């Protein structure tokens, strides 16, 4: 489910659930947390995160969502804090993090990409925050991450409409450092960016990471969004959203 390897100054982590478009299950979250804690001890300066197969990540796994609907409401807020917090460990890593985004990066999958310091993207990538279309409060720090990446007005529009957009738009809006036409070109440009970053001072990069983390404190948002999700999991809107999703034969969001 998670594979990572360090070569020189660069560590590469791959989400490996290609059959589910790297959808975020509870097991994937726990393995991501464990990998991030191990990577934090590496001497690398850069971490590149990518997805195996046709997508970066299509977001929350449908089975995980349906399982949550069966759980007591009181257990849901801490459970979602743990789930999203596992992926947000990427925010506390000493390495500069780069999301290499191709295919789908939807819902929580897009949030993971935005949680990284930098992004490279394929022009054909399909991106979007479709939480509201499911009847679910956005999670994984969607609001503060979107606002930091897109600015207040565009973040509100994207989150409240749930509209999809392309990798080309992500780059045009200034939220991606590199744009590529093919997957191979994307890997090459991400590798070049990683090597450029790796050529800089480790101390300077780590201090800069600490400063950006201080300016983007997420804890108040995480607490509120977990409460909102706990309520949404028990509501009729999410049940209807899941039924519509099944009819479209989409495995996740």
Secondary structure, DSSP 4 states (H G I P E B T S, - for coil): -EEEEEETTEEEEEE--GGGTT-B-HHHHHHHHHHHHHHTTS--SEEEEEESTT-SB--BBHHHHHHHHTS-HHHHHHHHHHHHHHHHGGGG-SSEEEEEE-SEEETHHHHHHHHSSEEEEETT-EEE--HHHHT----TTHHHHHHHHH-HHHHHHHHHH--EEEHHHHHHTT--SEEESSHHHHHHHHHHHHHHHHTS-HHHHHHHHHHHHHHS--HHHHHHHHHHHHHHHTSHHHHHHHHHHHHTT-SB-
